[in-house]
Amino acid sequence: MNIYDFKVQTARGEQKTLADYRGQVLLIVNTATKCGLAPQFKELQRLHETYKDAGLTVLGFPCNQFQNQEPVQNSEMAETCEINFGVTFPLLAKIDVNGPNADPLYKYLKKEASGFFGSGIKWNFTKFLVDAEGRVVKRYSPTTKPLKFEADIKKLLEQASKKNPVAR
């Protein structure tokens, strides 16, 4: 099993397979528009704009499990992110990241990269970096700002371009 075996739901309710992102570096983040860490949307967007043509895709998975910080419907959440934070990277349907109803993708991510206090997601804006071959490389805490690990992203993009220079 790898990251490409998972299907997710878009904010519009359509099924999407992560195999569509094969060969790209992924930054997977559980998000919330009402979270105190929501300003990270701007840094996530900056990474998306800077590196999308080099093979990075940021995927946002809204989550309402932490103090009701994503209480709105999927369509309103996507609009809020675009208007308030300029987000153009893909935002998927709202999911659970912990507990018995945790999305299978997040069960997998947590198994592949445990956090400091175990495998559970501590808060919104926990970030997972996945290489272009679908391997979970690193997990970053909610408080780690996205631009702090830009060098890690660049390294994975460089590795991917060396393995498949024609695709970029």
Backbone as a chain_set.jsonl record, in Angstrom:
{"seq": "MNIYDFKVQTARGEQKTLADYRGQVLLIVNTATKCGLAPQFKELQRLHETYKDAGLTVLGFPCNQFQNQEPVQNSEMAETCEINFGVTFPLLAKIDVNGPNADPLYKYLKKEASGFFGSGIKWNFTKFLVDAEGRVVKRYSPTTKPLKFEADIKKLLEQASKKNPVAR", "coords": {"N": [[0.847, -1.185, 0.0], [0.509, 2.233, -0.809], [0.666, 5.845, -1.039], [-0.661, 6.367, -3.394], [-2.731, 4.594, -3.567], [-4.997, 5.572, -2.43], [-8.225, 7.089, -2.399], [-9.862, 10.187, -2.498], [-12.226, 12.707, -1.553], [-13.416, 15.46, -3.367], [-14.032, 18.959, -2.655], [-16.357, 19.442, -3.936], [-17.648, 17.064, -3.841], [-16.863, 15.017, -5.534], [-15.176, 11.973, -6.459], [-11.678, 11.44, -6.219], [-8.615, 10.142, -7.2], [-5.509, 9.642, -5.567], [-3.535, 8.729, -7.138], [-3.521, 10.272, -9.36], [-1.668, 12.172, -8.823], [0.774, 11.043, -9.086], [4.295, 10.991, -9.273], [4.628, 13.576, -8.452], [5.694, 15.819, -5.86], [4.153, 15.899, -2.77], [2.46, 17.958, -0.444], [0.684, 17.492, 2.262], [-1.941, 18.647, 4.204], [-3.864, 19.138, 7.136], [-6.451, 21.376, 7.506], [-7.988, 24.455, 8.743], [-10.218, 27.102, 8.649], [-10.875, 28.825, 10.731], [-8.943, 28.63, 12.594], [-6.26, 29.573, 14.79], [-3.869, 29.247, 13.549], [-4.359, 29.675, 10.926], [-3.2, 31.742, 9.294], [-1.114, 30.388, 8.082], [-2.046, 29.456, 5.701], [-1.352, 31.333, 3.777], [1.439, 31.006, 3.484], [1.474, 28.37, 2.623], [0.169, 28.693, 0.197], [2.03, 30.317, -1.076], [4.194, 28.517, -1.359], [2.946, 26.702, -3.049], [2.471, 28.293, -5.377], [5.114, 28.969, -6.046], [6.392, 26.509, -6.56], [4.741, 24.792, -8.037], [4.981, 24.365, -10.816], [7.326, 23.005, -10.85], [6.681, 20.623, -9.812], [5.38, 20.339, -7.32], [2.554, 19.708, -5.29], [0.211, 21.052, -3.194], [-2.052, 19.823, -0.889], [-4.992, 20.439, 0.721], [-6.811, 19.411, 3.512], [-9.617, 20.03, 5.009], [-10.619, 20.137, 8.431], [-12.704, 19.595, 11.191], [-12.3, 18.8, 13.778], [-10.996, 19.974, 15.88], [-11.762, 21.99, 18.271], [-14.012, 23.024, 16.867], [-13.202, 24.504, 14.546], [-13.557, 24.524, 11.852], [-16.306, 24.971, 10.895], [-18.022, 25.307, 8.724], [-19.717, 24.455, 5.601], [-18.344, 22.493, 2.871], [-18.279, 23.963, 0.384], [-18.499, 26.655, 1.191], [-16.238, 26.831, 2.802], [-14.135, 26.504, 0.939], [-14.5, 28.808, -0.591], [-14.06, 30.788, 1.369], [-11.352, 30.339, 1.935], [-10.2, 31.038, -0.496], [-10.966, 33.749, -0.804], [-10.105, 35.002, 1.641], [-7.455, 34.145, 1.98], [-6.258, 33.787, -0.457], [-6.055, 31.261, -1.586], [-5.336, 28.842, -3.983], [-4.574, 26.28, -4.308], [-5.475, 22.741, -4.291], [-8.305, 22.102, -2.311], [-9.774, 19.694, -0.416], [-12.633, 17.633, 0.468], [-14.119, 18.046, 3.712], [-12.77, 16.251, 6.45], [-12.31, 13.717, 9.041], [-9.456, 13.406, 11.066], [-8.548, 12.013, 13.211], [-9.534, 9.413, 15.528], [-12.341, 7.028, 15.437], [-13.61, 7.51, 12.99], [-11.679, 8.445, 11.334], [-10.227, 9.477, 8.289], [-9.16, 7.107, 5.853], [-6.774, 7.789, 4.464], [-5.492, 9.503, 6.276], [-5.114, 7.77, 8.417], [-3.191, 6.136, 7.314], [-1.106, 8.037, 6.781], [-0.446, 8.813, 9.413], [0.47, 6.403, 10.432], [2.732, 6.001, 8.884], [4.344, 8.188, 9.545], [4.883, 9.023, 12.565], [4.006, 11.35, 15.15], [5.513, 13.606, 17.566], [4.331, 13.06, 20.033], [3.231, 10.564, 19.625], [1.021, 8.823, 17.322], [-1.34, 10.242, 16.784], [-3.065, 13.119, 15.402], [-2.202, 16.25, 16.434], [-3.217, 18.863, 16.174], [-4.819, 21.284, 14.009], [-3.271, 22.007, 10.849], [-1.16, 20.213, 10.803], [1.441, 18.834, 8.986], [2.334, 16.805, 6.193], [4.961, 15.606, 4.279], [5.431, 14.236, 1.147], [7.264, 12.21, -1.019], [8.102, 12.12, -4.596], [7.692, 9.553, -5.314], [5.712, 8.612, -3.808], [6.203, 8.104, -1.126], [5.936, 8.722, 2.335], [7.76, 11.193, 3.714], [8.332, 13.05, 5.746], [6.99, 14.504, 8.729], [5.492, 17.431, 9.912], [5.03, 19.655, 12.617], [1.996, 21.326, 13.793], [2.665, 23.981, 14.441], [4.938, 24.512, 12.997], [5.969, 26.581, 10.579], [5.194, 26.671, 7.11], [7.191, 27.761, 5.303], [9.511, 27.273, 6.666], [10.385, 24.74, 6.099], [10.985, 24.751, 3.447], [13.376, 24.165, 2.137], [13.51, 21.382, 2.36], [11.451, 20.639, 0.655], [12.417, 21.621, -1.796], [14.647, 19.975, -2.093], [13.458, 17.429, -2.453], [12.093, 17.929, -4.834], [14.237, 18.378, -6.561], [15.443, 15.838, -6.508], [13.403, 14.359, -7.706], [13.339, 15.508, -10.264], [15.783, 14.709, -11.268], [15.446, 11.99, -11.502], [13.445, 11.806, -13.375], [13.786, 13.668, -15.738], [12.492, 14.543, -18.084], [9.798, 14.782, -17.57], [9.333, 17.172, -16.232]], "CA": [[0.0, 0.0, 0.0], [1.201, 3.516, -0.782], [-0.199, 7.031, -1.091], [-1.434, 6.357, -4.635], [-3.859, 3.666, -3.429], [-6.114, 6.228, -1.749], [-9.166, 7.972, -3.081], [-10.351, 11.257, -1.623], [-13.389, 13.402, -2.094], [-13.194, 16.889, -3.566], [-14.996, 19.824, -1.955], [-17.61, 19.359, -4.7], [-18.226, 15.746, -3.646], [-16.41, 14.076, -6.554], [-14.069, 11.102, -6.07], [-10.404, 11.706, -6.887], [-7.578, 9.226, -6.753], [-4.213, 10.29, -5.388], [-2.672, 8.281, -8.236], [-3.445, 11.394, -10.302], [-0.523, 12.998, -8.434], [1.993, 10.231, -9.194], [5.434, 11.726, -9.81], [4.705, 14.907, -7.857], [5.92, 15.95, -4.429], [2.905, 16.333, -2.146], [2.429, 18.497, 0.905], [-0.677, 17.211, 2.702], [-2.158, 19.442, 5.414], [-5.239, 19.29, 7.634], [-6.613, 22.824, 7.616], [-9.207, 25.01, 9.344], [-10.234, 28.54, 8.389], [-11.061, 29.598, 11.971], [-7.836, 28.274, 13.48], [-5.254, 30.607, 14.999], [-2.759, 28.989, 12.639], [-4.843, 29.883, 9.551], [-2.289, 32.521, 8.446], [-0.238, 29.492, 7.333], [-2.586, 29.316, 4.345], [-0.609, 32.217, 2.872], [2.721, 30.378, 3.186], [1.178, 27.192, 1.799], [-0.12, 29.209, -1.142], [3.299, 30.783, -1.654], [4.911, 27.321, -1.802], [2.204, 26.188, -4.209], [2.746, 29.142, -6.538], [6.539, 28.943, -6.37], [6.908, 25.201, -6.978], [3.785, 23.916, -8.735], [5.509, 24.004, -12.132], [8.457, 22.096, -10.634], [6.157, 19.319, -9.412], [4.789, 20.306, -5.974], [1.13, 19.93, -5.111], [-0.27, 21.182, -1.813], [-3.414, 19.322, -0.749], [-5.58, 20.82, 1.996], [-7.927, 18.599, 3.985], [-10.264, 20.711, 6.132], [-10.965, 19.273, 9.557], [-13.452, 20.309, 12.231], [-12.159, 18.035, 15.015], [-10.26, 20.72, 16.9], [-12.514, 23.154, 18.773], [-14.997, 23.54, 15.912], [-12.527, 25.563, 13.799], [-13.961, 24.475, 10.441], [-17.723, 24.612, 11.048], [-18.819, 25.595, 7.533], [-19.8, 23.44, 4.554], [-17.188, 22.456, 1.971], [-18.294, 25.034, -0.612], [-18.216, 27.916, 1.878], [-14.853, 26.766, 3.259], [-13.263, 26.758, -0.209], [-14.654, 30.225, -0.93], [-13.394, 31.547, 2.424], [-9.9, 30.214, 1.742], [-9.812, 31.796, -1.679], [-11.148, 35.187, -0.561], [-9.324, 35.506, 2.784], [-6.046, 33.759, 1.981], [-5.773, 33.663, -1.824], [-5.744, 29.858, -1.834], [-5.71, 28.235, -5.257], [-4.226, 24.854, -4.301], [-6.668, 21.926, -4.071], [-8.892, 21.856, -0.991], [-10.635, 18.548, -0.549], [-13.781, 17.621, 1.376], [-13.828, 18.009, 5.137], [-12.579, 14.894, 6.945], [-11.77, 13.501, 10.385], [-8.072, 12.937, 11.006], [-8.36, 11.175, 14.393], [-10.71, 8.697, 16.015], [-12.866, 5.891, 14.669], [-14.033, 7.937, 11.654], [-10.546, 9.065, 10.639], [-10.101, 9.138, 6.881], [-8.11, 6.103, 5.637], [-5.518, 8.443, 4.1], [-4.834, 9.995, 7.487], [-4.654, 6.601, 9.176], [-1.949, 5.744, 6.657], [-0.085, 9.061, 7.025], [-0.031, 8.744, 10.824], [1.24, 5.166, 10.603], [4.012, 6.176, 8.201], [5.14, 9.257, 10.173], [4.339, 9.359, 13.882], [4.364, 12.654, 15.694], [6.334, 13.637, 18.778], [3.582, 12.448, 21.115], [2.511, 9.407, 19.108], [0.555, 8.925, 15.95], [-2.491, 11.127, 16.607], [-2.867, 14.488, 14.921], [-2.303, 17.11, 17.61], [-3.983, 20.078, 15.909], [-4.872, 21.675, 12.603], [-2.037, 22.398, 10.174], [-0.122, 19.188, 10.796], [1.826, 18.738, 7.576], [3.06, 15.61, 5.771], [5.666, 15.766, 3.013], [5.47, 12.963, 0.433], [8.147, 12.352, -2.182], [7.494, 11.9, -5.912], [7.416, 8.122, -5.462], [4.588, 8.287, -2.937], [6.634, 7.76, 0.231], [5.834, 9.773, 3.344], [9.143, 11.497, 4.062], [8.464, 13.793, 6.995], [5.806, 15.107, 9.335], [5.815, 18.699, 10.566], [4.041, 20.014, 13.631], [1.098, 22.418, 13.422], [3.272, 25.304, 14.61], [6.041, 24.701, 12.06], [5.496, 27.346, 9.423], [5.587, 26.005, 5.861], [8.432, 28.241, 4.692], [10.642, 26.761, 7.449], [10.887, 23.497, 5.499], [11.066, 24.939, 1.997], [14.571, 23.464, 1.65], [13.156, 19.963, 2.237], [10.639, 20.531, -0.558], [13.321, 21.813, -2.934], [15.478, 18.771, -2.198], [12.642, 16.371, -3.052], [11.832, 18.308, -6.226], [15.486, 18.146, -7.3], [15.581, 14.388, -6.654], [12.402, 13.914, -8.683], [13.7, 15.949, -11.613], [16.931, 13.903, -11.71], [14.947, 10.655, -11.865], [12.567, 11.9, -14.543], [13.975, 15.052, -16.224], [11.609, 14.89, -19.209], [8.444, 15.06, -17.07], [9.219, 18.5, -15.641]], "C": [[0.891, 1.247, 0.0], [0.182, 4.64, -0.98], [-1.12, 7.003, -2.317], [-2.632, 5.403, -4.602], [-5.109, 4.333, -2.868], [-6.947, 7.077, -2.696], [-9.663, 8.967, -2.046], [-11.551, 11.902, -2.297], [-13.063, 14.885, -2.225], [-14.234, 17.675, -2.772], [-16.351, 19.82, -2.667], [-18.266, 17.984, -4.609], [-17.831, 14.706, -4.685], [-15.261, 13.226, -6.005], [-12.823, 11.456, -6.879], [-9.393, 10.717, -6.333], [-6.256, 9.971, -6.602], [-3.205, 9.798, -6.42], [-2.553, 9.358, -9.312], [-2.226, 12.276, -10.032], [0.798, 12.227, -8.497], [3.101, 11.061, -9.85], [5.578, 13.138, -9.269], [5.062, 14.803, -6.371], [4.632, 16.505, -3.844], [3.163, 16.897, -0.756], [0.973, 18.407, 1.345], [-0.879, 17.84, 4.078], [-3.62, 19.374, 5.843], [-5.414, 20.752, 8.024], [-7.904, 23.2, 8.351], [-9.156, 26.53, 9.2], [-10.352, 29.387, 9.646], [-9.963, 29.327, 12.99], [-6.874, 29.454, 13.622], [-4.046, 30.442, 14.097], [-3.135, 29.217, 11.173], [-3.95, 30.798, 8.71], [-1.285, 31.655, 7.669], [-0.762, 29.229, 5.924], [-1.767, 30.15, 3.361], [0.754, 31.618, 2.513], [2.528, 29.118, 2.344], [0.917, 27.613, 0.357], [1.16, 29.682, -1.826], [4.125, 29.593, -2.161], [4.261, 26.745, -3.055], [2.544, 26.991, -5.462], [4.189, 29.028, -6.998], [6.953, 27.632, -7.026], [5.931, 24.317, -7.744], [4.311, 23.486, -10.101], [6.716, 23.07, -12.041], [7.985, 20.736, -10.126], [5.618, 19.22, -8.0], [3.283, 20.503, -6.064], [0.842, 19.981, -3.622], [-1.717, 20.701, -1.818], [-3.923, 19.664, 0.644], [-6.789, 19.962, 2.314], [-8.539, 19.281, 5.2], [-10.722, 19.701, 7.187], [-11.639, 20.121, 10.632], [-13.323, 19.613, 13.585], [-11.508, 18.811, 16.153], [-10.991, 22.015, 17.214], [-13.389, 23.827, 17.719], [-14.43, 24.679, 15.049], [-12.767, 25.51, 12.293], [-15.436, 24.072, 10.39], [-18.56, 24.738, 9.773], [-18.823, 24.409, 6.562], [-18.6, 23.559, 3.618], [-17.149, 23.63, 0.996], [-17.956, 26.389, 0.016], [-16.762, 27.969, 2.341], [-13.905, 27.085, 2.111], [-13.309, 28.229, -0.615], [-13.938, 31.114, 0.079], [-11.88, 31.506, 2.248], [-9.415, 31.025, 0.548], [-9.874, 33.298, -1.415], [-10.194, 35.708, 0.507], [-7.828, 35.232, 2.685], [-5.463, 33.6, 0.575], [-5.459, 32.242, -2.242], [-6.253, 29.399, -3.205], [-5.31, 26.761, -5.314], [-5.463, 24.04, -3.945], [-7.052, 21.801, -2.589], [-9.916, 20.746, -1.181], [-11.803, 18.655, 0.43], [-13.307, 17.519, 2.829], [-13.765, 16.56, 5.609], [-12.273, 14.904, 8.444], [-10.357, 12.969, 10.212], [-7.723, 12.024, 12.18], [-9.645, 10.411, 14.689], [-11.204, 7.621, 15.072], [-13.301, 6.25, 13.25], [-12.914, 8.618, 10.871], [-10.49, 8.563, 9.2], [-8.967, 8.121, 6.706], [-6.761, 6.708, 5.234], [-4.777, 8.899, 5.348], [-4.401, 8.863, 8.416], [-3.3, 6.16, 8.625], [-0.831, 6.75, 6.95], [0.447, 8.98, 8.451], [0.805, 7.502, 11.1], [2.649, 5.337, 10.02], [4.925, 7.202, 8.872], [4.478, 9.67, 11.482], [4.786, 10.748, 14.289], [5.166, 12.509, 16.969], [5.648, 12.915, 19.928], [2.769, 11.244, 20.648], [1.935, 9.689, 17.74], [-0.611, 9.888, 15.744], [-2.106, 12.497, 16.068], [-3.159, 15.41, 16.102], [-3.245, 18.294, 17.383], [-4.059, 20.292, 14.405], [-3.492, 22.138, 12.138], [-0.856, 21.48, 10.491], [0.159, 18.91, 9.323], [2.631, 17.465, 7.318], [3.667, 15.882, 4.403], [5.863, 14.384, 2.398], [6.33, 13.148, -0.803], [7.429, 11.951, -3.474], [7.228, 10.427, -6.201], [6.336, 7.663, -4.496], [4.962, 7.897, -1.522], [6.489, 8.961, 1.159], [7.237, 9.986, 3.897], [9.251, 12.133, 5.443], [7.113, 14.333, 7.432], [6.257, 16.359, 10.077], [4.68, 19.078, 11.507], [3.144, 21.155, 13.147], [1.761, 23.794, 13.489], [4.467, 25.549, 13.689], [5.498, 25.391, 10.818], [6.023, 26.715, 8.138], [6.898, 26.484, 5.241], [9.671, 27.76, 5.445], [11.204, 25.479, 6.845], [10.889, 23.558, 3.969], [12.269, 24.203, 1.413], [14.303, 21.968, 1.478], [12.355, 19.726, 0.957], [11.536, 20.639, -1.791], [14.185, 20.579, -3.17], [14.698, 17.637, -2.868], [12.329, 16.67, -4.524], [13.068, 18.073, -7.094], [15.704, 16.656, -7.536], [14.628, 13.861, -7.718], [12.799, 14.306, -10.104], [14.901, 15.171, -12.152], [16.492, 12.517, -12.162], [14.108, 10.687, -13.131], [12.651, 13.312, -15.116], [13.029, 15.47, -17.329], [10.231, 15.331, -18.708], [8.278, 16.483, -16.546], [9.252, 19.572, -16.684]], "O": [[1.893, 1.308, 0.713], [-1.02, 4.392, -1.074], [-2.223, 7.548, -2.282], [-3.456, 5.412, -5.518], [-6.174, 3.716, -2.836], [-6.448, 7.685, -3.642], [-9.856, 8.633, -0.878], [-11.837, 11.655, -3.469], [-12.504, 15.492, -1.311], [-15.206, 17.103, -2.276], [-17.372, 20.157, -2.068], [-19.31, 17.751, -5.218], [-18.408, 13.619, -4.715], [-14.47, 13.696, -5.188], [-12.906, 11.736, -8.075], [-9.334, 10.49, -5.125], [-5.926, 10.831, -7.418], [-2.133, 10.386, -6.565], [-1.597, 9.361, -10.088], [-1.799, 13.035, -10.902], [1.823, 12.709, -8.014], [2.874, 11.742, -10.849], [6.546, 13.828, -9.59], [4.757, 13.804, -5.719], [4.079, 17.475, -4.364], [3.979, 16.375, 0.004], [0.125, 19.157, 0.859], [-0.098, 17.604, 5.0], [-4.518, 19.531, 5.015], [-4.614, 21.297, 8.785], [-8.789, 22.367, 8.551], [-8.173, 27.166, 9.582], [-9.968, 30.556, 9.634], [-10.062, 29.763, 14.137], [-6.697, 30.237, 12.688], [-3.282, 31.386, 13.898], [-2.322, 28.979, 10.28], [-3.939, 30.645, 7.489], [-0.674, 32.126, 6.709], [-0.001, 28.822, 5.046], [-1.519, 29.717, 2.236], [1.182, 31.71, 1.363], [3.329, 28.835, 1.453], [1.385, 26.971, -0.583], [1.344, 29.466, -3.024], [4.688, 29.646, -3.255], [4.945, 26.351, -4.0], [2.87, 26.412, -6.498], [4.462, 28.995, -8.198], [7.773, 27.632, -7.945], [6.275, 23.181, -8.072], [4.1, 22.341, -10.501], [7.086, 22.424, -13.021], [8.78, 19.802, -10.016], [5.412, 18.109, -7.511], [2.797, 21.351, -6.812], [1.187, 19.062, -2.879], [-2.514, 21.125, -2.655], [-3.348, 19.225, 1.64], [-7.685, 19.803, 1.485], [-8.032, 19.128, 6.311], [-11.145, 18.587, 6.879], [-11.192, 21.226, 10.939], [-14.164, 19.822, 14.459], [-11.481, 18.331, 17.286], [-10.85, 23.01, 16.504], [-13.494, 25.053, 17.682], [-15.094, 25.694, 14.843], [-12.251, 26.341, 11.546], [-15.782, 22.99, 9.915], [-19.713, 24.306, 9.759], [-18.025, 23.481, 6.696], [-17.928, 24.59, 3.578], [-16.093, 24.231, 0.801], [-17.21, 27.176, -0.566], [-16.125, 29.02, 2.28], [-12.964, 27.859, 2.288], [-12.282, 28.822, -0.943], [-13.282, 32.083, -0.302], [-11.206, 32.525, 2.396], [-8.341, 31.624, 0.589], [-8.949, 34.033, -1.759], [-9.545, 36.735, 0.311], [-7.019, 35.982, 3.231], [-4.277, 33.303, 0.439], [-4.673, 32.033, -3.166], [-7.43, 29.548, -3.535], [-5.665, 26.063, -6.264], [-6.406, 24.575, -3.362], [-6.232, 21.445, -1.743], [-10.816, 20.855, -2.014], [-11.94, 19.655, 1.135], [-12.24, 16.979, 3.119], [-14.595, 15.738, 5.222], [-12.015, 15.953, 9.035], [-10.094, 12.171, 9.312], [-6.704, 11.334, 12.141], [-10.708, 10.733, 14.16], [-10.583, 7.333, 14.049], [-13.353, 5.373, 12.388], [-13.167, 9.286, 9.869], [-10.682, 7.377, 8.933], [-7.922, 8.255, 7.342], [-5.714, 6.19, 5.624], [-3.567, 8.703, 5.462], [-3.407, 9.002, 9.129], [-2.381, 5.85, 9.384], [0.273, 6.354, 7.326], [1.655, 9.069, 8.671], [1.736, 7.539, 11.905], [3.63, 4.871, 10.598], [6.148, 7.097, 8.776], [3.621, 10.553, 11.505], [5.81, 11.252, 13.829], [5.461, 11.394, 17.398], [6.306, 12.233, 20.714], [1.724, 10.944, 21.224], [2.303, 10.661, 17.081], [-0.847, 10.315, 14.614], [-0.984, 12.968, 16.252], [-4.237, 15.353, 16.694], [-3.984, 18.685, 18.287], [-3.438, 19.565, 13.63], [-2.668, 22.596, 12.929], [0.299, 21.905, 10.453], [-0.761, 18.768, 8.518], [3.495, 17.091, 8.111], [2.982, 16.33, 3.484], [6.391, 13.477, 3.041], [6.16, 14.112, -1.549], [6.286, 11.496, -3.441], [6.611, 10.09, -7.211], [6.072, 6.467, -4.375], [4.112, 7.401, -0.782], [6.872, 10.078, 0.81], [7.83, 9.077, 4.476], [10.148, 11.802, 6.219], [6.223, 14.581, 6.619], [7.27, 16.351, 10.777], [3.509, 18.84, 11.211], [3.492, 21.865, 12.204], [1.453, 24.672, 12.683], [4.961, 26.674, 13.608], [4.666, 24.837, 10.099], [7.172, 26.274, 8.087], [7.645, 25.67, 4.699], [10.777, 27.833, 4.909], [12.375, 25.16, 7.055], [10.805, 22.531, 3.295], [12.186, 23.672, 0.305], [14.819, 21.354, 0.545], [12.561, 18.73, 0.262], [11.424, 19.838, -2.718], [14.423, 20.189, -4.313], [15.224, 16.962, -3.753], [12.306, 15.761, -5.355], [12.952, 17.619, -8.233], [16.101, 16.249, -8.627], [15.002, 13.017, -8.533], [12.618, 13.527, -11.04], [15.025, 14.991, -13.364], [17.075, 11.935, -13.076], [14.065, 9.709, -13.877], [11.695, 14.079, -15.0], [12.785, 16.665, -17.494], [9.573, 16.156, -19.342], [7.145, 16.95, -16.43], [9.166, 20.756, -16.356]]}, "num_chains": 1, "name": "protein.A"}
